[in-house]
Amino acid sequence: MTDPAPTSPEPGRFRERPVSFVRRSGRMSEAQERAWVELAPRYVIDAPRDSAATSILPGSTIDPVAVWGREAPLVAEIGSGQGHAIVHAATSDPATDFLAIEVFRAGLARTMLDAERAGAENLRLVEANAPEVLQHLLPEASVDELWVFFPDPWHKKKHTKRRLVTPEFAAIAARALKDGGMLRLATDWEDYALQMRAVMGSAPDYVPAFDGDWAPRFDRRALTAFERKGARVGRDIRDLSYRRADRT
């Protein structure tokens, strides 16, 4: 008896493909460890996992009204890092719900600590690979704005296949966005900015929301230390914004 032939990867499963991050294990401070014990039940969405710690099991779609306790516009940020931008946004706009998507636990812990101090009750977090969140966790047409600010540029040529913004990502994001919803991008790496613009310019589900080569800086994006550092070393910050076309 012979073994069965290997099957092709199931549609929508991501572990067979390069992901846009390398998940390094970092030691958390006592305060960050305490955040996971005390604050995670309030802030972190406990998503069912597939084959990896940051995966999302297909069919695990949440109900945003149940998660946030109300009907409100929803903004999701991919790669929220230490949470500076999204905590600022959540506290500045209490009428909107926010979701921080991040794979680095220490950053999520810092986000929770800052959110608690700021009283940001409209913020939730998920520790997961972003495309899987968009495809499996969030309902179709549930997101009003999707932010991708300063994703890892993977600037070495052999690593560019790991970049997040690809035609496949554009399609997955289009599924999650509402008609008329906004996808906002920013990077301080010129070649990645050019790639983003080429990808989005060819994506069938989007219309540019800017004139000229680049969008103006998104005025609701908090100026973080990361962005200041890029500007300080002479890298231009480039923004792009696209509106999700209406479904036919």
N, C-alpha and C positions, 0 to 999 in steps of 0.2 A: 504494500500500500504506500503510495507516495503522498507527500504533503501537498495540500491544496496550493494552487498558484497564488502568489501575493495579490491582494486586491489593491486597486488604486485608492488614493486618499479620499475620504468622504468629503463632499462639497461643504465648504464653510468651516473646515477644521484647519487649524493654523500650525500645528506642531511640526508638520512636514516642511514648513517654509521658514526662511530666515525671519526672525523677529527684529524689531527696530531698537532693541535694547540688549545689553548684557547685564543680567541681574547679579550684582555683586553683593555679597553678604557684608553688611556694615554693622559695627557694634552700636547699639542705641544707648543713649544716656538713661539714667534712672528715671528722669522725667518722661522720656519717650516710652520707656517700658511701662510706666504707670499709665500713660495715655492709652495704651492698647488694652489694659485691664479695665480702666475706669470710663474711657470715652468712646472706645470702639463700638460698644453696643448702641450708642446714641448716633454716631456719625457714619460708621462703616456698613456698607451693604454686604451682607454675607452671601456671596454668590456661589452657587454650586459649581464645582470644578470638573474639568474634563481630565486630560492626561497630565497636566502640569499645574504647579502651584499658582500660576498667574493665568490659567486658562478659564474659559467659561463653558459650562456644559450646554450644548445646543438644547433649546427648548426651555431655557431658564429665564424667560422674559419677565421683567418686573412690571408692576402697575405704579407709575409715578405718583398718582393720586394717593395710593396707599403708603408709599414710601415717604413722601413729603407731607402728607396729611391735608392736601388741598389741590385745587386746580390752579396752575400758574405757569407762566412761560418758563422754559427749561433751557439753561445754558450748560454745556459740558466743556471742560477743558482737558485736553489730552496732554499728558506730561506736566502735571501741575507742580512737580518739584517740591520745594519747601512750602508751597501754598501761598506765597506772598500775593500773587496776582488775584487768585480766586477768593481768598479771604477778604481782600480789599473790595473786590467786586460784590461779594455777598453782603458785606456790611453796608456798602453804598447803595444797594438796590434790594431792600428787603421784600419787595413785591415779586421778585423773580427767584426761582429755585436754581441751585447750582450743583453740579456734579464734578468732582475732581477725580480724574483717572490717572493713576500712577502705579508703577511697579515697585518703587523703592519704599520699603516700610518706614525707614527713618524719616523720609520726607512726609509721608502721610501722618506719622505721629506728630511731627512739628506742626503740620497743618491743623490737626485736631486741637493741639494746645493753643494755637493762635486763635482758632475759631471759638473755642470756649471763652478765652479772654475777651474777645470782641463781641460775644453774644450772638454769633452767626447761627441761628437756628434753621436757616434755609439752605444749608450746605450739607451734602452727603459725599462720601468718598467710596471708591472701589479700587481694590488692589488687583489689577488685571491688565492683560494685553489689550490695548485700545481697540484694534479692529474687532476683537471678539466681543467687547462690550457693545460696540455699535451694531454688530450683526446678531448677537444672541441675547443680550441682557436688556437693551432698550427697545421698546416697541417701535415698529415702523412709523415714520412721520411723527415722532414725539419730541424732537429737539428743535428749539427755535434758533439757537446759535451754537456752533461748534468752533472752539478755539484751539489752534495748534501754534503755540508761541515758542520759538527757538527749539525745535526738535533736534535731536542729535544729528549733526551734519554728516557723520561717517565720511569724513573728507578724503580718506585714502581710497584710491580707485578700486582696490580689491574689496572694499567694504560698502561701496555705494548701493549694492543690492539690498542692504539693510535699511535704507532710508524709508521713512514712513510714507511719504507722499508719493504714491504711485497710481497708475490708472485703477488698479484693484481697490486701493484705499478710497479713491474718489467715488467709486461706485458704492462701496459700503457706507461711506458717509452720506451719500445721497439717499440711501434707504432710510437712515435714521432721521434726516432733516425733514421738517415740515415743508410744504410748498411755500416758497418765499423765504425760507430760513437761510441763515448766513453761515458760510464757512470762512473763518478769518485765519490767515496765516501770517507768520512773521519769522524772519531768520536774519542772522548777521553774516551768513556765508553766501557770497554772490553766486557761485555755481549751483548751490542748492536752490536759491531764489529763482534762478533761470529754469531749473528743472521743474520746480513747483509751477511756474507760470506756463511752461510747455505742457505739463500734465493736465492742468486745469483748463487750459485753452482748448484742449482736445476732448475734454470730458463732456459727454452729451447732455448731462443733467444740470448744467450750471450756466449762469450768465454773469460776466464780469460786473462787479459793482463799483467800478472805478474807471476813470478816463486816463489815457496816457500809459506809461510803462508800469507804474506802481501805484498802489493805493496810498492815500495819506495815512499817517500813523493813526492807529485806532486809539481814540482819545480815552476810552474806558480801560485801556490796558495800563495797569500800574507800572511805573518805572522801577524795575527791580535792579538789584546789584548786578545781576547777570547782564542785563541790557546795558547798564552803565559801563561795565567792564568792556563789552564789545565795542562800544563807541569810543572808549578811552584808548583802545589799541588801534583805532583807525578803521574798524570795520563798519561799513554802512548798514543801517538797519532798513530792511526792505519789507514792506507790508503788501499783502494781497487780500482781496475780499471777493467772494463769489456768492451769488444768490441762487438758491435751489429753484430750478425751473418747475413750473406746475406740472403735476402728473397728468398724463392724457387719459 
